[in-house]
């Protein structure tokens, strides 16, 4: 007899999907900052600190995804 997954044991595929979505979201933010920095000046300004923070967030999201069980 197997026990159903309860709230304390999340579905692994859902955790992986969430982690993948976080990587995609952080990548989008990082590329948006890079494009704004490297492109034509606009009303939106990003500092090198903003870019580094976005890159760090992206790296952390990738690390979380890599450590999830397969």
Backbone as CSV, one residue per row, in Angstrom:
resi,resn,N_x,N_y,N_z,CA_x,CA_y,CA_z,C_x,C_y,C_z
1,UNK,0.847,-1.187,0.000,0.000,0.000,0.000,0.888,1.244,0.000
2,UNK,0.671,2.120,-0.940,1.470,3.343,-1.004,0.677,4.505,-0.434
3,UNK,1.403,5.406,0.182,0.773,6.587,0.763,0.701,7.692,-0.279
4,UNK,-0.388,8.423,-0.323,-0.484,9.534,-1.275,0.448,10.665,-0.865
5,UNK,0.844,11.436,-1.840,1.667,12.608,-1.553,0.828,13.625,-0.806
6,UNK,1.320,14.024,0.347,0.619,15.031,1.137,1.246,16.383,0.919
7,UNK,0.758,17.393,1.626,1.299,18.735,1.467,2.780,18.821,1.836
8,UNK,3.259,17.909,2.702,4.653,17.967,3.111,5.594,17.355,2.084
9,UNK,5.070,16.657,1.079,5.930,16.073,0.049,5.456,16.537,-1.324
10,UNK,6.032,17.668,-1.786,5.600,18.222,-3.075,5.962,17.299,-4.231
11,UNK,5.185,17.389,-5.271,5.425,16.619,-6.485,6.749,17.073,-7.095
12,UNK,7.704,16.145,-7.309,9.008,16.546,-7.848,8.920,17.253,-9.191
13,UNK,7.993,16.849,-10.038,7.891,17.502,-11.339,7.444,18.949,-11.191
14,UNK,6.586,19.218,-10.200,6.151,20.590,-9.958,7.323,21.431,-9.470
15,UNK,8.136,20.895,-8.561,9.302,21.625,-8.068,10.256,21.928,-9.212
16,UNK,10.443,20.961,-10.101,11.345,21.162,-11.231,10.771,22.216,-12.175
17,UNK,9.477,22.178,-12.408,8.848,23.177,-13.281,8.985,24.574,-12.699
18,UNK,8.825,24.695,-11.388,8.973,25.995,-10.734,10.408,26.479,-10.863
19,UNK,11.367,25.589,-10.646,12.777,25.960,-10.751,13.130,26.381,-12.175
20,UNK,12.617,25.675,-13.152,12.861,26.038,-14.553,12.273,27.409,-14.851
21,UNK,11.070,27.658,-14.365,10.434,28.954,-14.604,11.227,30.078,-13.948
22,UNK,11.793,29.818,-12.774,12.611,30.835,-12.116,13.854,31.152,-12.941
23,UNK,14.482,30.130,-13.500,15.658,30.357,-14.352,15.267,31.213,-15.552
24,UNK,14.170,30.874,-16.190,13.715,31.631,-17.362,13.420,33.080,-16.982
25,UNK,12.737,33.269,-15.856,12.395,34.627,-15.415,13.646,35.454,-15.116
26,UNK,14.589,34.858,-14.379,15.818,35.585,-14.046,16.654,35.868,-15.288
27,UNK,16.662,34.935,-16.234,17.386,35.169,-17.483,16.769,36.341,-18.242
28,UNK,15.444,36.407,-18.255,14.759,37.500,-18.950,15.109,38.850,-18.326
29,UNK,15.145,38.907,-17.002,15.496,40.154,-16.316,16.935,40.545,-16.651
30,UNK,17.836,39.574,-16.578,19.252,39.856,-16.856,19.440,40.352,-18.294
31,UNK,18.807,39.696,-19.252,18.979,40.131,-20.643,18.349,41.498,-20.878
32,UNK,17.251,41.789,-20.206,16.616,43.103,-20.350,17.557,44.202,-19.834
33,UNK,18.213,43.932,-18.707,19.159,44.909,-18.159,20.353,45.079,-19.090
34,UNK,20.891,43.973,-19.591,22.040,44.052,-20.507,21.682,44.810,-21.777
35,UNK,20.512,44.510,-22.320,20.083,45.183,-23.550,19.916,46.680,-23.314
36,UNK,19.355,47.057,-22.173,19.161,48.476,-21.873,20.504,49.167,-21.670
37,UNK,21.433,48.459,-21.062,22.750,49.046,-20.815,23.548,49.196,-22.107
38,UNK,23.464,48.190,-22.975,24.254,48.193,-24.206,23.567,48.904,-25.367
39,UNK,22.294,49.207,-25.232,21.538,49.784,-26.338,21.496,51.298,-26.301
40,UNK,20.566,51.817,-27.026,20.347,53.258,-27.097,19.834,53.746,-25.743
41,UNK,20.384,54.840,-25.237,19.929,55.350,-23.934,18.423,55.614,-23.920
42,UNK,17.786,55.178,-22.861,16.348,55.372,-22.699,16.085,56.005,-21.335
43,UNK,14.833,56.149,-21.011,14.455,56.718,-19.717,14.762,55.746,-18.574
44,UNK,14.919,54.466,-18.886,15.221,53.468,-17.871,16.731,53.307,-17.780
45,UNK,17.267,53.449,-16.580,18.705,53.329,-16.382,18.986,52.217,-15.379
46,UNK,19.944,51.381,-15.708,20.368,50.322,-14.810,21.835,50.542,-14.485
47,UNK,22.177,50.297,-13.249,23.562,50.444,-12.816,24.288,49.106,-12.956
48,UNK,25.602,49.146,-12.923,26.342,47.882,-12.909,25.936,47.001,-11.721
49,UNK,25.554,47.635,-10.634,25.086,46.878,-9.456,23.786,46.131,-9.772
50,UNK,22.868,46.773,-10.502,21.629,46.114,-10.920,21.937,44.901,-11.790
51,UNK,22.877,45.080,-12.706,23.254,43.986,-13.601,23.865,42.832,-12.805
52,UNK,24.746,43.153,-11.865,25.385,42.102,-11.069,24.356,41.360,-10.210
53,UNK,23.413,42.091,-9.642,22.363,41.466,-8.824,21.517,40.521,-9.678
54,UNK,21.165,40.939,-10.877,20.375,40.097,-11.776,21.162,38.847,-12.172
55,UNK,22.455,39.016,-12.422,23.298,37.873,-12.781,23.423,36.905,-11.609
56,UNK,23.608,37.425,-10.414,23.694,36.575,-9.217,22.396,35.802,-8.996
57,UNK,21.261,36.481,-9.180,19.962,35.810,-9.038,19.820,34.687,-10.063
58,UNK,20.274,34.942,-11.280,20.222,33.920,-12.328,21.089,32.728,-11.944
59,UNK,22.293,32.972,-11.465,23.176,31.882,-11.059,22.570,31.064,-9.925
60,UNK,21.954,31.714,-8.966,21.330,30.999,-7.854,20.171,30.135,-8.343
61,UNK,19.377,30.656,-9.271,18.257,29.887,-9.817,18.765,28.655,-10.563
62,UNK,19.848,28.812,-11.300,20.437,27.674,-12.019,20.962,26.645,-11.028
63,UNK,21.614,27.097,-9.976,22.134,26.181,-8.956,21.002,25.396,-8.293
64,UNK,19.897,26.078,-7.971,18.745,25.378,-7.383,18.219,24.311,-8.334
65,UNK,18.137,24.651,-9.608,17.635,23.686,-10.595,18.562,22.487,-10.677
66,UNK,19.856,22.721,-10.657,20.821,21.621,-10.762,20.779,20.680,-9.572
67,UNK,20.408,21.184,-8.398,20.420,20.349,-7.207,19.119,19.586,-6.972
68,UNK,18.106,19.847,-7.787,16.849,19.109,-7.637,17.023,17.656,-8.047
69,UNK,16.360,16.751,-7.335,16.429,15.332,-7.752,15.767,15.160,-9.103
70,UNK,16.299,14.241,-9.856,15.749,13.989,-11.199,14.793,12.838,-11.182
